[in-house]
């Protein structure tokens, strides 16, 4: 997701596959809530998929010059399109549902949104990148310094997590923890743990076992967005090992047109699919199909139709006429 966009010459193909799978998991995880079998699958998905996005963002940012010009580009690629989608969807649904606009939600005051939860990721990512810019200006970028920052961020994050009386203003609790994952991504890049096929296989097997133990066996259902992390240490471990597991697996999955499409259009897909979840759930509820086999059977073709519509209709139109809504580079070149 990162905005999931890099120039073709800089693309890491296995990372494309990992990000594409991550986008699918985000969409699938939201739709699975109404199924008869989604509980166990969602538990596995939520144990690592959001940390993976932050780790991936850090991985691809390693070595890039962090300055105001970089942050400006990130604003137009990540934050601005997400905020536009948030305003459009928040106001549209408020009008359709005849509700007053909840301004504390609209401005993300308490770290929660009403109608379009997934927007939190883009806000959180840009806040992290502000912190990255600041910290990179005041110290040298070495792995030891990164490790110190990770430890500090995780400790502060834990203290904030257990203190429920402190509101999550503008999602700053999530930002602190996600900052650690971002730095972990940079360290993974520097350590070159995926340099050889043997390393990839070993890391994949070890991380899969550890992810299963911490994320599936020992910890319960989590929500990074809702700051419902269960056991904090288990969540951090499952986020790390689940991400490494997915990265290792994706070394053996070839990059395709679909994976590149999902990466390049992640802002649109992630920012707009959630209202479809609500609409689909409401329709299934009206006909009494929620939580039973009929919901499951209808969901599969519906998801296929949604992805095909994004691929061949929605995203091409947006990229041609309103590229700013997808953080596209074409609009950035004019800024």
Number of C-alpha atoms within 10 A of each C-alpha: 27 26 26 24 23 16 8 9 6 9 14 15 18 20 24 29 26 27 30 25 17 24 25 17 18 21 19 19 19 17 23 20 17 21 19 14 14 17 15 12 16 20 18 21 21 24 32 28 26 24 27 28 27 26 29 29 25 25 23 21 19 18 11 8 11 18 14 11 10 13 16 13 16 20 19 20 26 26 22 19 23 29 19 14 19 23 13 12 18 21 18 14 16 14 12 8 9 9 10 10 15 14 11 14 17 19 15 20 15 15 23 22 21 12 19 23 18 22 23 21 27 24 21 23 25 20 20 24 22 17 15 18 17 13 15 14 12 8 9 11 14 10 16 11 12 18 15 12 17 21 13 15 20 21 15 14 22 16 12 19 19 10 10 10 8 10 14 20 13 20 22 18 22 24 24 23 24 29 27 28 28 28 27 23 27 23 21 18 20 14 11 10 16 19 10 9 13 10 14 20 17 14 19 23 16 13 22 20 14 18 27 17 15 22 28 20 12 14 20 20 19 21 16 19 19 13 16 14 20 15 14 17 14 21 27 22 19 30 26 23 27 28 29 28 25 23 24 26 19 21 20 13 15 11 18 13 8 13 22 20 15 27 26 24 27 25 29 22 23 22 25 19 19 21 16 14 17 15 11 19 19 14 12 19 14 10 9 12 18 20 17 14 13 14 21 19 11 13 20 12 11 12 14 11 12 14 18 12 13 20 16 10 11 15 22 15 12 17 18 11 10 14 18 20 24 26 28 23 17 12 16 15 8 6 9
